[in-house]
Amino acid sequence: MRFVNKVALITAAANGIGRATAQIMVREGATVIAIDNHQARLDEAVPALRRGAGHGGKVEGRLVDALDAAQVDKVVADAAREHGQIDILVNAVGGSTVIDNPQATTEQLAFTDWQKLIAFNLDGTFLFTHAVIPVMKRRRGGKIVNLASIAGRGLSINSSSAYAAAKGGIIAFTRKLAYELGPEGINVNA
């Protein structure tokens, strides 16, 4: 029961790695604030997550566009006010399927697809991290987990250069955050 009395905010929590993370945390007692930008997925995921809750685990679903700063700031402020804390942030928003050809070579990539992949993978991570830092600093602790990829080290032959650059950015952002926030008692990993 590693997460009893912990409040975890998880982005992209209605499917994929975000949902799997939410399942583990709620099963082990966390209060999970499940963030997603798709209401139907959220409506299906939240009851399923609740059924798997253990030892006081709870789930709240919140419809939020992770790329909208005002929405992100509001959901983080609301969660901190309602629960008095945010112990864990899992930045699971990301991926390569927001463009038509996720395996496009650099020559094939349109600049708009490059921009879309970079924004989708980096902006939400920045916005949620930026919003949660003051909450964690006030408590002198917390954990931030950013989802990276082997592609971020240039080691995936199946992903585009834009996805590789975005995930490389996540890795560098995580390392920089660890230096900035470690002295504040905030642990940051990718």
Stockholm file with secondary structure:
# STOCKHOLM 1.0

chainA/1-190         MRFVNKVALITAAANGIGRATAQIMVREGATVIAIDNHQARLDEAVPALRRGAGHGGKVEGRLVDALDAAQVDKVVADAAREHGQIDILVNAVGGSTVIDNPQATTEQLAFTDWQKLIAFNLDGTFLFTHAVIPVMKRRRGGKIVNLASIAGRGLSINSSSAYAAAKGGIIAFTRKLAYELGPEGINVNA
#=GR chainA/1-190 SS CTTTTCEEEETTTTSHHHHHHHHHHHHTTCEEEEEESCHHHHHHHHHHHHHTCCTTCEEEEEECCTTCHHHHHHHHHHHHHHHSCCCEEEECCCCSTTSSCTTCCTTTCCHHHHHHHHIIIIIHHHHHHHHHHHHHHHHTCEEEEECCCGGGGTCCTTSCHHHHHHHHHHHHHHHHHHHHHGGGTEEEEC
#=GC SS_cons         CTTTTCEEEETTTTSHHHHHHHHHHHHTTCEEEEEESCHHHHHHHHHHHHHTCCTTCEEEEEECCTTCHHHHHHHHHHHHHHHSCCCEEEECCCCSTTSSCTTCCTTTCCHHHHHHHHIIIIIHHHHHHHHHHHHHHHHTCEEEEECCCGGGGTCCTTSCHHHHHHHHHHHHHHHHHHHHHGGGTEEEEC
//
